[in-house]
Amino acid sequence: MRRRAFILLLTLVLAGCGEQTLKTTADSSEPSHSSSPAASQPSATAETTEPAKVGSELALHGSEDGSELAVTVLSVVDPAHSGDQFTTPGAGKRFVAVQLRLSNTGKAVYADSPANGAALIDARSQQWESTIGGIEPDLGSPKIAPGDSRVGFITFEVPKRVKVKTFQLTLDSGFADETGEWTVDHVSGKPVQTTGVAQSQSGAKIGSAMTLHGFDDGEVMKVTVQRVKDPAFSSDSFITPQAGKRFVAVLIKLTNVGTKPYSDSPSNGASVIDTNDREYTGSIGEIEPDIGSPKIRPGDSRVGYLTFEVPKGAVLRTFQFTLDSGFADETGEWSLR
């Protein structure tokens, strides 16, 4: 059973900064998002706290009201190896991958790049920042609705002889006032195979249209998921998925119902999520006709595929799409089940 964290607040007053809090210890054997009222009552006897470690859950808050995540370090893979033969660490270094589950227990949609707020600290107190991608599925830049979750890796590149000791995570790309800390000096080196249950999804399904807005006034698109090919196969015999993976292609129709031309690369704002809460971002044009980078004037439309490369055993449950290459404030979500 996953452990939560008893909250030990160590107040750090930093010059020029606000009040910072560091959460390091577990406070319950039940996760925060499923604990009963009785479990939250303090015991009359003294309780023994222990530092958060691999498997422990910490409740972290963001800067805005309603921004709260239950964060679990599921595993630490050390050394970690990319499935892409071209993605390798630099000379004298190794990859270390931290597998997280982010569960939105707040009232606001969580949209962030968690890797920006993540750090590894070694036995010599040296701090190492995350690297881009590396180990899949990468946690990326998820948009998580209240009650939903994501599972993925944050990858670090560290010297081969360094012994990692601590993992830290701060929401809001590292700018929130609260930081979670986990001891990771005893790790198994294997990722946890989570059994995640799909969250109930309300709203759009295949065939449904959603109206989404971009950043600029007048940027409005009606987006329809017309069909899903799973598995999908390229007409080019040289374009194949990596070993152990498959292509999935989502056919979308983009109709400009605003007053400004639409110009974007839709695949940058698209992702699919499986029943283990793992998120996969778009690949580049494997299935034709690819949606590409269309320029759509008001009243006009485009139809094309967005392609994803996912593990063969992954069961997909959700497709997400955001305008402005994923940076707009509004995200559409369609059930794939």
C-alpha positions as CSV (number, residue, x, y, z in Angstrom):
1,M,0.0,0.0,0.0
2,R,1.3,3.4,-0.9
3,R,2.4,5.7,1.9
4,R,1.5,9.3,2.2
5,A,3.6,11.8,3.9
6,F,3.2,13.2,7.5
7,I,3.9,16.8,7.0
8,L,7.1,18.1,8.6
9,L,7.3,21.8,7.7
10,L,10.9,23.2,7.8
11,T,10.5,26.9,7.2
12,L,13.3,28.4,5.1
13,V,13.5,32.2,5.0
14,L,15.4,33.1,1.9
15,A,16.7,36.5,1.0
16,G,14.4,38.1,-1.6
17,C,12.0,35.1,-1.6
18,G,8.8,34.2,0.1
19,E,8.4,31.6,2.8
20,Q,9.4,28.2,1.6
21,T,8.3,24.9,3.1
22,L,10.0,21.5,2.7
23,K,7.9,18.3,3.2
24,T,10.0,15.3,4.0
25,T,8.1,12.8,6.2
26,A,5.1,10.4,5.8
27,D,2.0,10.9,7.8
28,S,-0.4,8.1,6.8
29,S,-0.5,4.7,5.2
30,E,-3.5,5.9,3.1
31,P,-3.1,8.3,0.1
32,S,-4.5,11.7,0.7
33,H,-7.1,11.4,-2.1
34,S,-8.6,8.3,-0.7
35,S,-8.3,8.6,3.1
36,S,-11.4,8.3,5.3
37,P,-12.4,10.9,7.8
38,A,-11.4,8.6,10.6
39,A,-7.9,8.2,9.2
40,S,-7.3,11.9,9.4
41,Q,-7.9,12.1,13.1
42,P,-4.7,12.3,15.2
43,S,-3.8,9.4,17.4
44,A,-3.7,9.9,21.2
45,T,-0.4,8.0,21.3
46,A,3.0,9.2,20.0
47,E,3.4,8.6,16.3
48,T,6.7,7.6,14.6
49,T,7.4,9.5,11.5
50,E,9.8,8.4,8.8
51,P,11.3,10.2,5.8
52,A,9.4,10.0,2.6
53,K,11.0,7.4,0.3
54,V,10.3,5.5,-2.9
55,G,6.7,4.5,-2.7
56,S,5.7,7.4,-0.4
57,E,3.1,10.1,-1.3
58,L,3.3,13.8,-0.5
59,A,0.6,16.4,-0.9
60,L,2.0,19.5,-2.5
61,H,0.4,22.8,-3.2
62,G,0.9,25.3,-6.0
63,S,0.8,29.0,-5.9
64,E,-2.9,29.4,-6.9
65,D,-5.9,28.5,-4.8
66,G,-7.1,25.0,-5.6
67,S,-3.8,23.8,-6.9
68,E,-2.9,20.6,-5.1
69,L,-1.3,17.4,-6.2
70,A,-0.7,14.0,-4.4
71,V,2.8,13.1,-5.7
72,T,4.2,9.6,-5.4
73,V,7.7,8.5,-6.3
74,L,6.9,5.1,-7.7
75,S,10.5,4.0,-8.6
76,V,14.0,5.2,-9.4
77,V,15.8,3.5,-12.3
78,D,19.6,3.8,-11.9
79,P,21.2,3.5,-14.3
80,A,18.4,4.1,-16.8
81,H,18.6,3.3,-20.6
82,S,16.6,5.0,-23.3
83,G,14.7,2.9,-25.8
84,D,16.2,5.2,-28.5
85,Q,19.7,4.1,-29.5
86,F,20.5,7.8,-30.3
87,T,19.6,9.1,-26.9
88,T,22.6,8.4,-24.7
89,P,24.3,10.2,-21.8
90,G,27.5,12.1,-22.2
91,A,30.9,10.6,-21.7
92,G,31.5,9.7,-18.1
93,K,27.8,10.1,-17.2
94,R,24.6,8.0,-16.7
95,F,20.9,8.5,-16.8
96,V,18.8,8.3,-13.6
97,A,15.0,8.2,-14.1
98,V,12.5,9.0,-11.4
99,Q,9.0,7.5,-12.0
100,L,6.2,9.6,-10.6
101,R,2.5,9.5,-10.2
102,L,0.8,12.9,-10.1
103,S,-2.8,12.9,-8.9
104,N,-4.8,16.1,-9.0
105,T,-6.5,16.3,-5.6
106,G,-7.3,20.0,-5.9
107,K,-10.0,22.0,-7.7
108,A,-7.9,23.6,-10.5
109,V,-6.6,22.0,-13.7
110,Y,-2.9,21.2,-13.3
111,A,-0.8,22.4,-16.3
112,D,2.9,22.5,-15.9
113,S,6.3,21.0,-16.9
114,P,7.2,19.0,-13.7
115,A,10.8,18.5,-14.8
116,N,11.4,22.2,-14.4
117,G,10.8,21.9,-10.7
118,A,12.7,18.6,-10.1
119,A,16.2,18.0,-8.8
120,L,18.4,15.2,-7.6
121,I,20.9,15.7,-4.8
122,D,23.8,13.4,-4.4
123,A,25.8,12.2,-1.3
124,R,28.1,15.2,-1.6
125,S,25.2,17.6,-1.5
126,Q,25.6,18.5,-5.2
127,Q,22.3,19.2,-7.1
128,W,21.5,18.0,-10.6
129,E,18.7,19.4,-12.7
130,S,16.6,17.3,-15.1
131,T,17.4,16.7,-18.7
132,I,15.0,16.8,-21.7
133,G,13.1,13.5,-22.4
134,G,15.4,10.5,-22.1
135,I,13.4,7.7,-20.6
136,E,9.9,6.9,-21.8
137,P,7.1,7.6,-21.0
138,D,8.4,11.0,-20.3
139,L,6.2,13.0,-17.8
140,G,6.3,15.9,-20.3
141,S,3.9,18.8,-19.8
142,P,0.7,17.2,-18.7
143,K,-2.7,18.9,-18.2
144,I,-4.5,17.0,-15.4
145,A,-8.1,17.6,-14.5
146,P,-9.2,17.4,-10.9
147,G,-9.5,13.7,-9.9
148,D,-7.3,12.5,-12.7
149,S,-3.6,11.3,-12.7
150,R,-0.5,10.9,-14.8
151,V,2.4,8.5,-14.5
152,G,5.8,9.1,-16.2
153,F,9.5,9.6,-15.8
154,I,11.7,12.6,-15.1
155,T,15.2,11.9,-16.3
156,F,18.5,13.2,-15.0
157,E,22.1,13.0,-16.4
158,V,24.7,12.7,-13.6
159,P,28.3,11.6,-13.4
160,K,28.8,7.8,-13.3
161,R,30.4,7.8,-9.8
162,V,27.8,10.0,-8.2
163,K,25.6,8.4,-5.6
164,V,22.1,9.9,-5.6
165,K,20.5,10.5,-2.2
166,T,17.5,12.8,-2.5
167,F,14.8,13.7,-5.0
168,Q,13.0,17.1,-4.8
169,L,9.9,18.4,-6.6
170,T,8.3,21.8,-6.5
171,L,5.1,22.6,-8.4
172,D,4.7,25.6,-10.8
173,S,8.0,24.8,-12.5
174,G,9.9,25.2,-9.3
175,F,8.3,28.5,-8.2
176,A,5.7,27.3,-5.7
177,D,6.5,27.8,-2.0
178,E,6.3,24.1,-1.1
179,T,8.9,21.4,-1.9
180,G,8.5,17.7,-1.5
181,E,11.6,15.6,-0.7
182,W,12.1,11.9,-1.0
183,T,15.1,9.7,0.1
184,V,16.1,7.6,-2.9
185,D,19.5,6.2,-1.9
186,H,18.2,2.6,-1.8
187,V,16.5,1.8,-5.1
188,S,15.6,-1.3,-7.0
189,G,16.6,-0.1,-10.5
190,K,13.4,-1.3,-12.0
191,P,10.3,0.8,-12.9
192,V,7.0,0.0,-11.2
193,Q,4.4,-1.6,-13.4
194,T,1.4,0.3,-12.3
195,T,-2.1,-1.2,-12.6
196,G,-3.9,2.2,-12.8
197,V,-7.7,2.2,-13.2
198,A,-9.0,4.5,-15.8
199,Q,-10.8,7.5,-14.3
200,S,-14.4,7.9,-15.4
201,Q,-14.5,10.4,-18.3
202,S,-17.4,12.6,-19.1
203,G,-17.9,14.7,-22.1
204,A,-16.7,14.2,-25.7
205,K,-16.2,10.8,-27.5
206,I,-15.1,9.8,-31.0
207,G,-17.3,11.8,-33.4
208,S,-17.8,14.7,-31.0
209,A,-16.8,18.3,-31.7
210,M,-15.4,20.8,-29.1
211,T,-14.9,24.5,-29.5
212,L,-11.4,25.5,-28.3
213,H,-9.9,29.0,-27.9
214,G,-6.3,30.1,-28.4
215,F,-4.5,32.9,-26.7
216,D,-5.4,35.6,-29.2
217,D,-8.8,37.2,-29.4
218,G,-10.7,35.8,-32.4
219,E,-8.7,32.5,-32.4
220,V,-11.4,29.9,-32.1
221,M,-11.4,26.4,-33.6
222,K,-14.0,23.6,-33.7
223,V,-12.1,20.3,-33.2
224,T,-13.7,17.0,-34.1
225,V,-12.2,13.6,-33.4
226,Q,-13.5,11.7,-36.4
227,R,-11.9,8.3,-36.0
228,V,-9.0,6.4,-34.3
229,K,-6.8,3.8,-36.1
230,D,-5.3,1.4,-33.5
231,P,-2.9,-0.1,-34.6
232,A,-2.1,2.2,-37.5
233,F,0.3,1.3,-40.3
234,S,2.3,3.7,-42.6
235,S,2.0,3.3,-46.4
236,D,5.8,3.7,-46.4
237,S,7.4,0.4,-45.6
238,F,10.5,2.2,-44.1
239,I,8.4,3.9,-41.5
240,T,7.7,1.5,-38.7
241,P,7.4,1.8,-34.9
242,Q,10.2,0.8,-32.6
243,A,10.4,-2.7,-31.2
244,G,7.6,-3.4,-28.7
245,K,5.6,-0.4,-29.8
246,R,2.8,0.4,-32.2
247,F,1.4,3.4,-34.1
248,V,-2.0,4.9,-33.1
249,A,-3.5,7.6,-35.4
250,V,-6.2,10.0,-34.5
251,L,-8.1,11.6,-37.4
252,I,-9.2,15.2,-36.5
253,K,-11.0,17.9,-38.3
254,L,-10.1,21.5,-37.5
255,T,-12.6,24.2,-38.5
256,N,-11.8,27.8,-38.0
257,V,-14.9,29.4,-36.4
258,G,-13.1,32.5,-35.2
259,T,-12.1,35.7,-36.9
260,K,-8.4,35.2,-37.3
261,P,-6.4,32.7,-39.5
262,Y,-5.2,29.6,-37.6
263,S,-1.5,28.7,-38.0
264,D,0.0,26.1,-35.8
265,S,1.5,22.6,-35.6
266,P,-1.3,20.7,-33.9
267,S,0.8,17.6,-33.0
268,N,2.7,19.8,-30.5
269,G,-0.5,20.2,-28.5
270,A,-1.8,16.6,-28.8
271,S,-1.4,13.6,-26.5
272,V,-3.0,10.2,-25.7
273,I,-3.2,8.8,-22.1
274,D,-3.5,5.1,-21.2
275,T,-5.2,3.3,-18.4
276,N,-2.0,3.4,-16.4
277,D,-2.2,7.3,-16.6
278,R,0.9,7.4,-18.8
279,E,0.9,10.2,-21.4
280,Y,2.3,9.9,-25.0
281,T,2.9,13.0,-27.2
282,G,2.6,13.1,-30.9
283,S,5.1,11.7,-33.4
284,I,6.0,13.3,-36.7
285,G,3.8,12.4,-39.7
286,E,3.9,8.6,-39.9
287,I,0.3,8.1,-41.0
288,E,-1.0,10.0,-44.0
289,P,-2.7,12.4,-44.6
290,D,-0.8,14.0,-41.7
291,I,-2.4,17.1,-40.3
292,G,1.0,18.9,-40.6
293,S,1.2,22.6,-39.9
294,P,-1.9,24.0,-41.5
295,K,-2.9,27.6,-42.1
296,I,-6.7,27.8,-42.0
297,R,-8.6,31.0,-42.7
298,P,-11.9,31.7,-41.0
299,G,-14.7,29.5,-42.2
300,D,-12.3,26.9,-43.7
301,S,-11.3,23.4,-42.4
302,R,-8.5,20.8,-42.5
303,V,-8.6,17.1,-41.9
304,G,-5.6,14.9,-41.1
305,Y,-4.0,12.4,-38.7
306,L,-2.1,12.9,-35.5
307,T,0.2,9.9,-34.9
308,F,1.4,8.5,-31.6
309,E,3.9,5.8,-30.9
310,V,2.9,3.8,-27.8
311,P,3.8,0.4,-26.2
312,K,2.0,-2.6,-27.7
313,G,0.3,-3.4,-24.4
314,A,-0.9,0.1,-23.6
315,V,-4.7,0.5,-23.4
316,L,-5.6,4.0,-24.4
317,R,-8.4,5.9,-22.7
318,T,-8.1,9.6,-23.5
319,F,-7.1,12.0,-26.3
320,Q,-6.2,15.6,-25.4
321,F,-5.7,18.6,-27.6
322,T,-4.6,22.2,-26.9
323,L,-4.2,25.0,-29.4
324,D,-1.1,27.1,-29.7
325,S,1.2,24.1,-29.7
326,G,-0.1,23.1,-26.3
327,F,0.3,26.5,-24.6
328,A,-3.3,27.8,-24.8
329,D,-5.3,27.8,-21.5
330,E,-8.1,25.5,-22.8
331,T,-7.7,21.8,-23.4
332,G,-10.2,19.5,-25.1
333,E,-10.5,15.9,-23.9
334,W,-12.1,12.9,-25.7
335,S,-12.7,9.4,-24.4
336,L,-11.2,6.7,-26.6
337,R,-13.0,3.8,-24.8
